[in-house]
């Protein structure tokens, strides 16, 4: 190997190695590099190309450059508008820097040419054939190298030129390329190139397998995406898509915020995906959308605020809202105490039983106030269809969930006080038995997985505090009654009604009718007369109506005569305001007369005392009963007749 020395301008390169026989364009922007190019063009058109050790160095010094580089000819140079240059160079021969020359304007170095042996030995020929075969595979897999490169390299007979040409085509690390450039022995260089080529070929094969797997996985999703985009474009042209797409996005966000259980969330997303594929104006899309909105609007997560059960507060609220009913209040407070200790609602469902107007519904509201919960009420009077409880299946037009789910959506919480009003007024027909559907709702062991026909997913009712009300018990099915703890509310006594009227009803009605206590004054005797002669009930509803009637007439008087008008309601003035008494007062004492007997009759209003007149006539000794008497009254008359005959 012979060497020749010469002095050349030097051009530092970043992240690129130029091999002999390689033609490549370079972009030059640094001042010293531009001046080196100008010097080379002015004198001999040769320049020395050396790669920087660190590509991030902007102002390299002699230690930052590799000693081995390439002597190149400048084929073309072009000045760009931004002040940089584009230069086309051709590598001619290897060279090595002996020393750097002092020059502040540009890099200049004392370079020695490296002359290589061009004779192809048998070992070199064998290596070249192996590399040629592998390079052909590399080109086919890489697809970035033109196929003509295989033909061009196959015609090269010199080992050093063959190695340099293939290395110039390939893409691998800059450090490995520099190592090849610094390898002067062609055989050794071919061995290194063979090793690099095998490694790169194996990497390309792995990449191809990975890309194949990924492409198969993405083909379907890309196809769906492409078709969906086409549908969107068509619908956008028709003016139908934007609003619908906004609705779908809104529903998706609402599903994320609803915090549903895993199974319910999966069901909602599945239905939403179906909705997205439907035409917005189709009937099926409306059904699916309503279903998804029902799932979203239902409360699924318990409120962070714990039950506010304070027994003293509960007792105070019950006393404020209701007069008397001491045993009932005591039982409710006991129930709340157990809930506070166990932190669970599981247990007997309370069923408040009593005549109309004694405060069953208002007791439920008081319990809700005492526990700090929301109150919802469902009236079951006249309900005949099981679907009213469990809902209709979605196959029916206009299907909706049952009253239970509807009320929970209205409440907006999973743990309200839920009142089932008039539970004794339900009946069954060909559409099913709603009382049987309530068996699951009111069973603490089953209602944590309540399944509404419309929702088709389980809903947890175990956190709901159910309270039922009824007027009588004999119409409630025994299995349903067995699930409830009955609390009886007896009718109010006359003294209790008097206290309720004075403490609650009169003040309430005065406020409703725009009156003040100065405008109207009720005497106790007047209230007693209203209770005894104008109402006959266990509760106080009719008493409230009669007081309201008096207030309306007083309000008329106040409007006509002035706000300072004072009206006193006395027993004597009741005829003026309420008319003639509606009921005859029962005698205070039992009359002892021949032919007259007294009997007791049960009624929903507390019972009646009946006067029974008896006469004797000629006949066969039979007892004839007249009037509409019950079986018990008839049996009592027969027993009395038998007793008289036995003593005759």
DAJOFEN-V231220 format. One record per backbone hydrogen bond with DSSP energy under -1.0 kcal/mol. CO is the residue of the C=O (numbers start at 1). NH is the residue of the N-H. E is the energy in kcal/mol with one decimal. If there is no record, write none. Layout:
co = (CO/CO)
nh = (NH/NH)
e = (E/E)
This chain:
co = (2/4/6/8/9/11/13/19/22/24/26/28/30/31/32/33/34/35/36/37/38/39/40/45/47/48/49/50/51/54/61/62/64/67/69/70/71/71/72/73/76/78/80/84/85/86/87/88/88/89/90/91/93/94/95/96/99/107/108/109/110/110/111/112/121/122/123/124/125/126/127/128/129/130/131/132/133/134/135/136/137/138/139/146/147/148/149/150/153/158/159/160/161/162/163/164/165/166/173/174/175/176/177/178/185/186/187/188/189/190/191/192/193/194/195/196/197/198/199/200/201/202/203/204/205/206/207/208/209/210/211/212/213/214/215/218/219/220/221/222/223/224/225/226/227/228/229/230/231/232/233/234/235/241/242/243/244/245/246/247/248/249/250/251/252/253/254/261/262/263/264/265/266/267/268/269/270/271/272/273/275/279/282/283/284/285/286/287/288/289/290/291/292/293/294/307/310/311/312/313/314/315/316/317/318/325/326/327/328/329/330/331/332/333/334/335/336/337/338/339/349/350/351/352/353/357/359/360/361/362/363/364/365/366/367/368/371/374/376/378/380/383/385/386/386/387/388/390/393/396/400/402/403/404/405/406/407/408/416/417/418/419/420/421/422/425/429/432/433/434/438/443/443/446/447/450/452/459/461/465/467/468/469/470/473/477/478/481/483/485/487/493/494/495/496/497/498/499/500/500/501/504/505/506/507/508/509/510/511/516/516/519/521/523/524/525/526/527/528/529/530/533/533/538/540/541/542/543/544/545/546/547/548/549/550/551/552/553/554/555/556/557/558/562/567/569/573/574/575/593/595/597/599/601/603/608/610/612/627/630/631/632/633/634/635/636/637/638/639/640/641/642/643)
nh = (115/113/111/109/48/50/52/22/91/89/87/85/34/35/36/37/38/39/40/41/42/43/45/74/72/11/70/13/66/57/64/65/53/97/95/49/92/93/47/90/88/86/83/80/28/78/26/75/76/24/73/21/71/114/69/112/110/10/101/8/98/99/6/96/125/126/127/128/129/130/131/132/133/134/135/136/137/138/139/140/141/142/143/149/150/152/153/154/156/162/163/164/165/166/167/168/169/170/177/178/179/180/181/182/189/190/191/192/193/194/195/196/197/198/199/200/201/202/203/204/205/206/207/208/209/210/211/212/213/214/215/216/217/218/219/222/223/224/225/226/227/228/229/230/231/232/233/234/235/236/237/238/240/245/246/247/248/249/250/251/252/253/254/255/256/257/258/265/266/267/268/269/270/271/272/273/274/275/276/277/278/282/286/287/288/289/290/291/292/293/294/295/296/297/298/309/314/315/316/317/318/319/320/321/322/329/330/331/332/333/334/335/336/337/338/339/340/341/342/343/485/468/487/470/489/540/363/364/365/366/367/368/369/370/371/373/308/417/419/421/383/427/388/389/390/391/403/453/396/399/392/406/407/408/409/410/411/412/465/376/467/378/469/380/425/382/432/429/437/438/442/446/447/449/461/459/456/450/464/418/420/352/423/354/476/481/482/484/349/351/353/497/498/499/500/501/502/503/504/505/506/508/509/510/511/512/513/515/514/519/520/567/569/527/528/529/530/531/532/533/534/582/583/492/544/545/546/547/548/549/550/551/552/553/554/555/556/557/558/559/560/561/562/565/521/523/577/578/579/596/614/612/610/608/606/601/599/597/629/634/635/636/637/638/639/640/641/642/643/644/645/646/647)
e = (-1.8/-4.6/-3.3/-2.4/-2.8/-1.6/-2.9/-1.4/-2.7/-2.2/-3.0/-3.0/-2.3/-2.4/-1.7/-1.9/-2.3/-2.2/-2.2/-2.6/-2.0/-1.6/-4.0/-1.9/-3.1/-2.9/-2.1/-2.3/-2.0/-1.4/-1.4/-1.3/-3.1/-2.2/-1.9/-3.0/-3.0/-1.5/-2.4/-2.2/-3.1/-3.2/-1.6/-3.0/-3.1/-2.3/-3.3/-2.8/-1.5/-2.2/-2.3/-3.0/-3.4/-2.2/-2.5/-2.4/-3.3/-2.5/-2.9/-2.2/-3.6/-1.2/-3.2/-2.0/-2.6/-2.4/-2.3/-2.5/-2.3/-2.2/-2.8/-2.5/-2.3/-2.2/-2.8/-1.9/-1.6/-2.5/-2.5/-1.9/-2.2/-2.7/-2.0/-1.8/-1.3/-2.6/-2.1/-1.7/-1.3/-2.5/-2.3/-2.1/-2.6/-2.1/-2.2/-1.8/-1.3/-1.7/-1.9/-2.5/-1.8/-2.0/-2.4/-2.0/-2.3/-2.6/-2.1/-2.2/-2.5/-2.4/-2.0/-2.5/-2.8/-2.2/-2.0/-2.7/-2.4/-2.2/-2.2/-2.3/-2.0/-2.2/-2.6/-2.3/-2.1/-2.7/-2.9/-2.2/-2.2/-2.7/-2.6/-2.0/-2.2/-2.3/-1.7/-3.4/-2.3/-2.7/-2.8/-2.8/-2.8/-2.9/-2.6/-2.1/-2.6/-2.8/-2.4/-2.6/-3.0/-2.6/-2.0/-1.7/-3.0/-3.1/-2.1/-1.8/-2.2/-2.4/-2.3/-2.5/-2.3/-2.1/-2.2/-2.2/-1.7/-1.8/-1.3/-2.8/-2.3/-2.0/-2.5/-2.5/-2.2/-2.3/-2.3/-2.1/-1.8/-2.4/-2.0/-1.1/-1.1/-1.7/-1.3/-1.8/-2.5/-2.5/-2.3/-2.0/-2.5/-2.4/-2.0/-2.1/-2.1/-2.7/-1.4/-1.6/-3.0/-2.8/-2.2/-2.6/-2.5/-2.2/-2.1/-2.1/-2.0/-2.5/-2.4/-2.1/-2.1/-2.5/-2.0/-2.1/-2.2/-2.1/-2.2/-1.9/-2.1/-1.8/-2.5/-2.0/-3.2/-2.9/-3.1/-2.3/-3.7/-1.5/-1.3/-1.3/-1.5/-1.9/-2.1/-1.9/-2.2/-2.6/-1.9/-2.3/-1.6/-3.1/-2.9/-2.3/-1.8/-2.0/-1.4/-1.8/-2.2/-2.0/-3.7/-2.4/-1.9/-1.3/-2.3/-2.4/-2.3/-1.8/-2.1/-2.0/-2.3/-2.2/-2.1/-2.4/-2.6/-2.7/-2.0/-2.8/-1.6/-1.3/-1.9/-1.4/-1.3/-1.6/-2.5/-1.8/-2.6/-2.0/-2.8/-2.7/-2.5/-1.8/-1.6/-2.8/-2.6/-3.1/-2.7/-2.0/-1.7/-2.5/-2.3/-1.5/-1.3/-2.6/-2.6/-2.6/-2.2/-2.1/-2.6/-2.6/-2.2/-2.7/-2.4/-1.9/-2.5/-2.0/-2.6/-2.4/-1.8/-1.9/-1.9/-2.9/-1.0/-1.7/-1.1/-3.3/-3.6/-1.9/-2.5/-2.1/-2.1/-2.3/-2.5/-3.0/-1.4/-1.5/-2.4/-2.7/-2.1/-2.1/-2.5/-2.1/-2.3/-2.4/-2.1/-2.3/-2.1/-1.7/-2.3/-2.7/-1.9/-1.8/-2.6/-2.2/-1.8/-2.4/-2.4/-1.5/-2.3/-2.0/-1.2/-3.7/-1.1/-1.6/-3.2/-4.5/-3.6/-2.8/-1.5/-3.1/-3.1/-3.7/-1.5/-2.2/-2.4/-2.2/-1.9/-2.2/-2.3/-2.1/-2.2/-2.3/-2.0/-2.2/-2.2/-2.0/-1.1)
